[in-house]
Structure formats: structure tokens, C-alpha cells
Amino acid sequence: MLTQYKCDSLLTHLSKGWRLSAMLDHYVEPVPAQQRLGKRWFEGSADALYQSLNVVRDEDPDFVCVFGGDHVYKMDIQQMLAYHIDRQAELTVAAVPVPAAESREFGICEVDPSGRILGFQEKPEHPKEMPDRPGWVLASMGNYIFDPDVLKNALASDAQQESAHDFGRNILPMLYPRRESTPTTSTKTSCRG
């Protein structure tokens, strides 16, 4: 859990809420901002993870799940992970259908009929609608599962650019134009576990 500022209530929640999980060989470890790349704090969600890639490298995970800490989730993450594994995806984005008129409030996934993401736009005025549902678009929930190498390469590339260093504004739009086949979207209606 990457933390930055005003995180005392979050740390208290983690301390109290995850005590039992340690018995099940699970843990959540808070990682404070460390200014690993000079005298600057995190400059966006992607920069926070980029500055903390040492933690990812140390753990050597098969997958990296990126979820915003400012949301309340009620979803089966195991179902999303099973979908990601089944599709052999490099990136899976959790998304929900919303009316196209609301697209300016969300990051929007352009998908083909099988659910494969073809493009990603942050808060577009004229979004690509769902192929099987005219008038509707798939809005990203800001929850992602990455292949670790894809994530590391994307973060490194983003760090070299002038950007907001944000997943929705920079990382996802960067990945889709150059990816040929593997990113997928997981939606409440099509995610299989």
C-alpha cells in the first residue's frame, strides 16, 4: 500500500483490519513516500509506483494489481485475476457500463466484441461505444492487473516524459496504440471466474 500524506486513518485501518490475514499468510505492508528519485514527492499514481518499483522487484510477483486507495470496493478480485490468467493478458482493466453521455467523467475503454481493449481515452467528449450496446461505454474503475514486465516498462517510459504520471491519463493510453493483441477488460457482466 503506497501512502503519501494524511494517511494516519488508513494506517490505523490496515493495522486493525488485516491482523487476522497474517495467520492466513497474507499481508498488507504500507510503503511511505521515500523520495527515491531525488527531492520530490510522488507526482501522480504512476510516479508513486515507479518510485516504489524496488518493492515490486523484491517480491518478484507473477501479477501486479493496482487499485486506488481512495475507493471502496465490493468486487471479487479473484474473479478478475482468473479472467486475466484465462486470457493470458498483459493488462486487465475492471470496467462498468455507463451511458455514453457520462463519458466525460471517466476513463473509457474501447473494446471489440470479445472484450479486448482496442484503445483507452481519459474523459473523452466523443467516446467509442460498446459494440453490442449502442449508447453505452465501458468506464474504467481504476483497477488494473498487470504483467510485471509490462508495468515496469510502461512506468519507465512514462517517467522519461513530461506527463501527469497518471494511469488513466498517461499509462493506459500509452499502452494501447502500440499493443497488438493482449490487453483485456474485465467487466461486471463479462468477467468469468
ABEGO torsion letter per residue (X at the ends): XBBABGAAAAAAAAAAAAAAAAAAGBBBBBBBBAGAAEBBBBAEAAAAAAAAAAAAAAAGBABBBBBBAABBBBBBAAAAAAAAAAAGBABBBBBBBBBAAAAAABBBBBBBAAGBBABBBBGBABBBBBAABBGBBBBBAGBBBBBAAAAAAAAAAAAABBBAGBAAAAAAAAAAAABAAABBBBBAAABBX
